[in-house]
Amino acid sequence: MYLADYHLHSRISPDASASMTEMAEAAIRQGLQEICFTDHVEPIQFGTTRPKEGYDWAPMAAEFRAAQAAAGERITLRLGAELGDPVWGIKRMEAMLASAPELDFCIGSIHTLSERMDGRDLYFLRPRNVEETQACLADYLGQVKKLAEWGRFQVLGHLTLPLRYLNEGHGMGASFDGFEEEIAEIFRIIIPKGIGIELNTNRGNTPLPDGKWLRLYHSLGGEIITLGTDAHTPAAVGCALREGQALLRESGFRRFCTFRRGTPEWHAL
């Protein structure tokens, strides 16, 4: 079994504190063969929708070189980024990418609702009733659709992310049931572009997305898929990757991918 964690945050991200070297050592201890660092890069100030005019890639590149030197040949390390909320500043995001070092892999993701919903951060989202919950989920999918139409990334990250906060954080029973056509439309946008999705193992909690949406993606011809834990600490590196591979097999997939310089490399499940 080839184990690769393709969603990891180090201290380069504002919400994590471990070095890339520490994250790589944790992956080695867990028996992983490959990891990709995907620290946050956004055109807005983290946790707000205020514009950010640039991104300094030098600390990320230096941190990655140090991790490579420490890990040696014990594990394959890739450098990537999680491009968060590009729809809040596509030109700024593209300018940031133009000055980036060579990246192996990028995740596209949405963490905030639209201007119509006051740019609410999903982390703090707490709808008052079912109607407001449905309105927030619909707005979120609208942002994801805009992200898919932009498409300057390899996979769409944690598609059902609001459920992490609504259900795990606040004990709600929210779901994306009833949004089948909206999600299918997003898949129909990305699949012809050669963009995939990630199975985010959610550090051992409910997968994002779960089997229903994985099966829909597969039924529409989707094949490109990565696995990532979204680990922000060494303790979460590699969490539930084996279970994630089993879920992919149950959902009809026979292989998953990692990336090198933006090109998928395939691994049997």
DOFIBA-110529 format. One line per field, with one value per residue (C-alpha): x, y, z; residue in one letter. Coordinates in steps of 0.5 Angstrom, whole numbers, plus 500, padded with zeros to 3 digits. Example, Ala and Ser with C-alpha at 12.3 -4.5 7.8 and 13.67 -1.06 7.14 Angstrom:
<zavexs>
east <- c(525  527)
north <- c(491  498)
up <- c(516  514)
banu <- c(A  S)
</zavexs>
This chain:
<zavexs>
east <- c(500  503  502  502  499  498  495  500  501  507  509  509  501  499  495  500  507  511  517  517  522  518  512  517  519  512  511  517  515  508  511  509  513  511  508  506  507  501  501  496  497  491  489  486  489  488  481  479  477  482  486  493  498  503  506  513  515  522  521  517  522  528  523  523  530  531  526  529  536  534  530  535  532  528  521  519  518  514  512  505  500  493  490  485  479  482  475  476  482  484  488  492  492  495  500  503  503  507  513  512  518  516  511  509  502  496  490  484  479  474  474  469  462  461  460  452  454  458  464  463  469  466  470  465  459  453  447  440  436  435  433  439  444  441  442  450  451  448  452  459  457  457  464  466  463  467  473  472  471  478  481  489  490  490  485  479  480  475  469  464  468  462  460  467  465  457  457  464  464  457  453  449  446  448  449  449  443  439  445  446  445  450  455  455  455  462  464  462  466  473  473  474  479  483  482  481  478  482  479  481  481  479  484  480  473  468  471  471  467  464  462  456  460  466  461  458  465  467  460  461  468  472  479  484  484  489  489  490  489  489  494  496  501  505  500  495  500  498  491  486  490  489  481  481  484  479  473  476  476  469  467  469  476  482  488  489  495  501  504  510  511  504  503  499  503  499  498  494  489)
north <- c(500  507  512  519  525  531  536  538  545  547  554  557  557  562  557  552  552  545  546  542  538  536  534  530  526  525  522  517  515  513  509  514  514  521  528  534  541  545  551  557  562  567  574  576  577  570  570  576  579  584  584  582  585  580  573  572  565  565  563  557  555  555  551  546  546  545  539  536  536  533  527  525  519  517  520  523  531  535  543  545  550  551  557  559  563  566  568  574  577  573  578  578  571  570  575  571  565  568  569  563  557  551  548  540  541  546  545  550  551  556  558  564  566  571  578  577  573  578  574  570  565  558  557  562  560  558  559  560  555  550  555  559  553  552  559  558  552  554  560  556  552  558  560  553  554  560  557  551  556  559  553  554  548  541  539  542  541  539  540  539  543  547  540  540  546  546  538  537  544  545  539  540  535  539  535  537  533  537  540  534  538  544  539  535  542  543  536  537  544  541  534  536  541  535  538  533  533  531  526  530  525  530  528  521  525  525  525  531  529  522  516  519  525  521  516  522  524  517  516  523  520  523  520  525  524  525  524  529  529  537  536  542  538  532  528  528  527  520  520  515  515  507  508  513  508  503  508  510  503  502  508  505  508  503  508  515  520  524  530  532  539  539  532  526  520  514  509  503  502)
up <- c(500  498  503  501  505  500  505  511  514  517  521  514  515  520  524  525  529  527  522  516  518  524  520  515  521  524  517  517  523  521  515  509  503  501  503  500  504  502  507  506  500  500  496  503  510  514  517  514  507  507  501  501  496  496  498  500  498  501  508  505  500  506  510  505  503  511  511  505  508  514  511  506  502  507  504  498  500  495  495  494  497  499  495  499  497  490  488  493  489  483  480  486  487  480  481  487  483  478  483  486  486  482  486  485  487  489  492  491  497  500  507  507  504  499  500  500  506  509  507  514  515  515  522  526  522  526  523  527  523  518  513  514  514  507  505  507  504  497  498  499  493  489  491  490  483  482  484  479  474  475  476  477  481  481  486  489  497  502  498  504  509  512  515  519  523  523  525  529  532  533  534  528  523  517  510  503  501  496  493  488  482  484  486  480  476  480  478  470  470  473  470  463  465  468  475  481  488  494  499  506  511  516  521  523  523  517  511  506  502  504  500  497  493  492  488  484  482  480  476  472  470  475  476  479  487  492  500  505  512  513  519  522  528  527  531  525  520  516  520  517  510  510  512  506  501  503  502  495  493  496  492  485  485  483  484  487  485  487  484  481  478  477  473  476  478  480  485  486  491)
banu <- c(M  Y  L  A  D  Y  H  L  H  S  R  I  S  P  D  A  S  A  S  M  T  E  M  A  E  A  A  I  R  Q  G  L  Q  E  I  C  F  T  D  H  V  E  P  I  Q  F  G  T  T  R  P  K  E  G  Y  D  W  A  P  M  A  A  E  F  R  A  A  Q  A  A  A  G  E  R  I  T  L  R  L  G  A  E  L  G  D  P  V  W  G  I  K  R  M  E  A  M  L  A  S  A  P  E  L  D  F  C  I  G  S  I  H  T  L  S  E  R  M  D  G  R  D  L  Y  F  L  R  P  R  N  V  E  E  T  Q  A  C  L  A  D  Y  L  G  Q  V  K  K  L  A  E  W  G  R  F  Q  V  L  G  H  L  T  L  P  L  R  Y  L  N  E  G  H  G  M  G  A  S  F  D  G  F  E  E  E  I  A  E  I  F  R  I  I  I  P  K  G  I  G  I  E  L  N  T  N  R  G  N  T  P  L  P  D  G  K  W  L  R  L  Y  H  S  L  G  G  E  I  I  T  L  G  T  D  A  H  T  P  A  A  V  G  C  A  L  R  E  G  Q  A  L  L  R  E  S  G  F  R  R  F  C  T  F  R  R  G  T  P  E  W  H  A  L)
</zavexs>
